[in-house]
Structures are given as structure tokens and as C-alpha cells.
Amino acid sequence: MAAKKSRAEINFIRLMDATTNAISNEDAKKSFGNKLRKPETYFCTPIRIDSKKDYYITGFKPNATSLTAHHMLIYGCEAPGSKQPVWNCGEMARANKGLKSGPPCSKGSQIIYAWAHDAPALELPEGVAFKVGGDTSIQYLVLQVHYASVERFKNGVTDDSGIILDYTEEAQPKAAGVLLMGTGGRIKANSIEYMETSCTINENKVIHPFAFRTHTHALGRVVSGYKVTRNKGVDNWELIGKKDPQLPQMFYPVEDKAMTIGKGDTLAARCTMVSNRSWTTKVGGTSDDEMCNFYLMYWTQGKELKKKTCFSFGPPLYSWRGLGGLRNIPDDASTL
């Protein structure tokens, strides 16, 4: 029998209205809109979860368009990055007057959902959920929205971009988790660059990948992710998924739904970047910079992996074949 589900939405206007009792919802919208003065703004807002109850998030429905928001992330935090209802956040955040600055989380940061490029809703498989609240390390959900442009807000237009969460209070048998893979580095002028990362699973757990998501900015052409196992000096590569990152940046089903990943297996990801620019492009948070991300969403029995991220220095310092020490690299890792 399916669990009884409820819905809640996390967005800036809802949060500001709930925490500024002295002003109306319309005044809150106006106040927030007036703070969106600079392009490449990152804003965060938190929701505190009842620590006396367990909640199980089973789905995410974005309430936003790419005309307004460049991307949105939901962080699970043990403690938020600020005590304010809204703050400037993100490493490349451009401070807006009247708001304090800080990271999304001050303690226990992990990404549980990401959205960009008009991606549709995500429903987790039956029996799979992100457990939050109660005795978990996720005591707050923090929404981060990146506004690459603020042109539409110059005439007093406000924004209620957010994410609707499907959840239940009924315990679910499978724990959901996300492993974020990415790189630092740079892309030389007029070049094709491979931005690569890899890491080995050292925990005594078996995870079952069911979805993946890719993310780059304008230069990304293909992002691919693999499970790599070594047997007698030979690396065997199994495709988790690959996608054109200029398509809607949703979570797509993995290539092999029966795949499992366990202790000793290596995860590897590559972003193929093509630059026709006359300057070097570095990894950063603005739309003129680049990013290379591969999100792996999985389920497991018991608690999820302690490992939440897998990052490398990227080019020119790191490559699969160099510091990664990987062999038998697939010839089609950069083609669709």
C-alpha cells in the first residue's frame, strides 16, 4: 500500500512572509524584489524541520522557469549558513546591500536536489525517500537560487521561485542519497578540454544508482559518468549515464537499472568542453565561468553513504589517465 503523502513548498516569499509577521505578503514580495539588484546573485533561505519527527521526501516539483532562475539547489544542513530568513550565499555570490552573506550550510552540508534549464518534476522510485528531521543530520532544508540576470526585477517584479516537496511521515524501506562529482580547473582558449574526476568507494555499503544529472554552463557538450572495476590490471567501464548538458538539466534514469556499486569500485565522470573563446575560462559560479558536475542519485539499505562529494583539481593538474591512474578509457566517453 502506497504511503500517504503531503506537500510543502520552499521558496523565498513563503519563508519571508512566515518570518516577518509585521508586514504583509505583498510587502514581503516588494522587499525581496528590491534586494535583487545585481546579476549573478545567489540567495538562500531555510526551512527548519521538526527534530521530534521523521519525514521522508519522495518527490520534487520545481516552481520556476529558466527566464527567472539560472538554477536552484536544495541543501540538507545540520545548521544553516545564516540565522537570517534570506542571505547572500555561494562562493561566487555578489553581495546585495541589506543582506548578510554566508554559505548555504554552516554544518553538515549535502545536496539532495538540483534543478536548471526548465527540468521537470522528479518522483523517486516506490519505497525510496530522503529521510530528514528526527535524529538525522538534516535538520534544515536550504533553498539556493542563482539569478544570472536581474533585468526582469528592475521594475518592481517579484519572484516566488521555489520547489514543492512531496513527503510522508510513514517510514520508507530504502534510503535515498546523492553523490556530487565535479572538478576545478580551466579551459584554454579555442580548445577542447576534458574535465575529469574519479574516486573509489571505501565504505562497506552497496548502492543502487537510479538517476543522474549533468551540469555545465555554456561550453559543456557531453557529460558522462561510469562505474570502473579493475580486474588483473584491466579496468572495466560500465556507463551510468551521459547527456548533453544544454538539454533540460533534470535527473535522467541510469543506463542499467540493475547496476550496483560497492566497496572497491571507482566512480568516474568527464565533462567535454568546447571553447571558441579567445580567453581562458575558469571554473566558477557566474554564467561567464564554467562548471563540471555529475550528480549520482541512488538508494541503499540503512543509511546513505557518508561520502557526499567527489572532486578533482581538473585540468591541467588532474586527468583520468594521469593522476587518476585509470586505464582502458572508453573511446566514446565524449560522444552521444
Buried (B, 14 or more C-beta within 10 A) or exposed (E): EEBEBEEBBBBBBBBBBEEBEEEEBEEBBEBBBBBBBBBBBBBBBBBEBEEEEBBBBBBBBBBBEBEBBBBBBBBBBBBBBBEBBBBBBBEEBBEBEEBEBBBBBBEBBBBBBBBBBBBEBBEBBEEBBBBBBBEBBBBBBBBBBBBBBBEBBEEEEBBBBBBBBBBBBBEBEBBBBBBBBBBBBBBBEEBEBBBBBBBBBEEEBBBBBBBBBBBBBBBBBBBBBBBBBBEEEEBEBBBBBBBEBBEBBBBBEBBEEEBEBEEEBBBBBBBBBBBEBEEEBEBBBBBBBBBBBBBBBBBBEEEBBEBBBBBBBBBEEBBBEEEBEBEEBBEEBBEE
